[in-house]
Amino acid sequence: MDSLMQFLFAPVIFLTLLLTVIFSYRSRRATDGAKRMLYGARMNISMGIMLIFIAGVQLFLSNESTVRIVIGALFMVIGLFNLFAGLRNHSLLRTTRR
């Protein structure tokens, strides 16, 4: 069961890490303010998903120590906040651009 979860978590973490780097680069290089904010929102979404899956690794794939549970819970909260903020900003930018 652990190896199945490991094969699920690892590719998602690496894919979202790659997307976070790409959107961060695009956000910093964009000259248009709207595109910069749109890429920033996509970066937040990717980073939020990545942090949620890292929290899943900490919570489910390791021995249950208090430090790991606290770190996993902290990553989960930060990841959910990033995901929520990115989705909110992305939807606001999409509706104003139409």
C-alpha positions as a Markdown table, in Angstrom:
| # | Residue | x | y | z |
|---|---|---|---|---|
| 1 | Met | 0.0 | 0.0 | 0.0 |
| 2 | Asp | 2.8 | 2.4 | 0.8 |
| 3 | Ser | 4.6 | 1.7 | -2.5 |
| 4 | Leu | 1.4 | 2.4 | -4.4 |
| 5 | Met | 0.9 | 5.7 | -2.6 |
| 6 | Gln | 4.6 | 6.5 | -3.2 |
| 7 | Phe | 4.2 | 5.9 | -6.9 |
| 8 | Leu | 1.2 | 8.2 | -6.9 |
| 9 | Phe | 2.6 | 11.0 | -4.7 |
| 10 | Ala | 6.1 | 11.3 | -6.3 |
| 11 | Pro | 5.1 | 12.0 | -9.9 |
| 12 | Val | 2.5 | 14.6 | -8.8 |
| 13 | Ile | 5.0 | 16.4 | -6.6 |
| 14 | Phe | 7.6 | 16.5 | -9.4 |
| 15 | Leu | 5.1 | 17.6 | -12.0 |
| 16 | Thr | 3.7 | 20.4 | -9.8 |
| 17 | Leu | 7.3 | 21.5 | -8.9 |
| 18 | Leu | 8.0 | 21.8 | -12.6 |
| 19 | Leu | 4.8 | 23.7 | -13.3 |
| 20 | Thr | 5.6 | 26.0 | -10.3 |
| 21 | Val | 9.0 | 26.8 | -11.7 |
| 22 | Ile | 7.7 | 27.4 | -15.2 |
| 23 | Phe | 4.8 | 29.7 | -14.1 |
| 24 | Ser | 7.2 | 31.6 | -11.7 |
| 25 | Tyr | 9.6 | 32.2 | -14.6 |
| 26 | Arg | 6.8 | 33.3 | -16.9 |
| 27 | Ser | 5.3 | 35.6 | -14.2 |
| 28 | Arg | 8.7 | 37.3 | -13.6 |
| 29 | Arg | 9.3 | 37.7 | -17.4 |
| 30 | Ala | 5.9 | 39.0 | -18.4 |
| 31 | Thr | 5.6 | 42.6 | -19.3 |
| 32 | Asp | 1.8 | 42.8 | -19.2 |
| 33 | Gly | 0.5 | 43.2 | -15.7 |
| 34 | Ala | -2.6 | 41.0 | -16.4 |
| 35 | Lys | -0.4 | 38.1 | -17.7 |
| 36 | Arg | 1.9 | 38.5 | -14.7 |
| 37 | Met | -1.0 | 38.2 | -12.3 |
| 38 | Leu | -2.5 | 35.2 | -14.3 |
| 39 | Tyr | 0.8 | 33.3 | -14.2 |
| 40 | Gly | 1.2 | 34.2 | -10.5 |
| 41 | Ala | -2.2 | 32.7 | -9.8 |
| 42 | Arg | -1.3 | 29.5 | -11.8 |
| 43 | Met | 2.0 | 29.3 | -9.8 |
| 44 | Asn | 0.0 | 29.5 | -6.6 |
| 45 | Ile | -2.3 | 26.7 | -7.7 |
| 46 | Ser | 0.6 | 24.5 | -8.6 |
| 47 | Met | 2.4 | 25.3 | -5.4 |
| 48 | Gly | -0.7 | 24.6 | -3.4 |
| 49 | Ile | -1.2 | 21.2 | -5.0 |
| 50 | Met | 2.5 | 20.4 | -4.4 |
| 51 | Leu | 2.4 | 21.3 | -0.7 |
| 52 | Ile | -0.8 | 19.3 | -0.2 |
| 53 | Phe | 0.9 | 16.2 | -1.7 |
| 54 | Ile | 4.0 | 16.8 | 0.4 |
| 55 | Ala | 1.8 | 17.0 | 3.4 |
| 56 | Gly | 0.3 | 13.7 | 2.4 |
| 57 | Val | 3.7 | 12.1 | 2.2 |
| 58 | Gln | 4.5 | 13.4 | 5.7 |
| 59 | Leu | 1.2 | 12.3 | 7.2 |
| 60 | Phe | 0.6 | 8.9 | 5.5 |
| 61 | Leu | 4.0 | 7.5 | 4.4 |
| 62 | Ser | 6.1 | 7.9 | 7.5 |
| 63 | Asn | 6.1 | 6.7 | 11.0 |
| 64 | Glu | 3.8 | 8.6 | 13.2 |
| 65 | Ser | 5.9 | 11.0 | 15.1 |
| 66 | Thr | 4.6 | 14.3 | 16.5 |
| 67 | Val | 7.1 | 16.4 | 14.5 |
| 68 | Arg | 6.1 | 14.8 | 11.2 |
| 69 | Ile | 2.4 | 15.3 | 12.0 |
| 70 | Val | 2.9 | 19.0 | 12.8 |
| 71 | Ile | 5.0 | 19.5 | 9.7 |
| 72 | Gly | 2.4 | 17.7 | 7.6 |
| 73 | Ala | -0.4 | 19.7 | 9.0 |
| 74 | Leu | 1.5 | 23.0 | 8.5 |
| 75 | Phe | 2.2 | 22.1 | 4.8 |
| 76 | Met | -1.5 | 21.1 | 4.4 |
| 77 | Val | -2.7 | 24.5 | 5.7 |
| 78 | Ile | -0.2 | 26.5 | 3.6 |
| 79 | Gly | -1.0 | 24.3 | 0.6 |
| 80 | Leu | -4.8 | 24.8 | 1.0 |
| 81 | Phe | -4.2 | 28.6 | 1.4 |
| 82 | Asn | -2.1 | 28.8 | -1.8 |
| 83 | Leu | -4.6 | 26.7 | -3.7 |
| 84 | Phe | -7.6 | 28.8 | -2.5 |
| 85 | Ala | -5.8 | 32.1 | -3.3 |
| 86 | Gly | -4.6 | 30.9 | -6.7 |
| 87 | Leu | -8.1 | 29.7 | -7.7 |
| 88 | Arg | -9.7 | 32.9 | -6.4 |
| 89 | Asn | -7.2 | 35.1 | -8.3 |
| 90 | His | -7.4 | 33.0 | -11.4 |
| 91 | Ser | -11.2 | 33.1 | -11.5 |
| 92 | Leu | -11.2 | 36.9 | -10.9 |
| 93 | Leu | -8.7 | 37.5 | -13.7 |
| 94 | Arg | -10.6 | 35.3 | -16.1 |
| 95 | Thr | -13.9 | 37.1 | -15.5 |
| 96 | Thr | -12.4 | 40.6 | -15.8 |
| 97 | Arg | -10.5 | 39.7 | -19.1 |
| 98 | Arg | -13.7 | 38.7 | -20.9 |
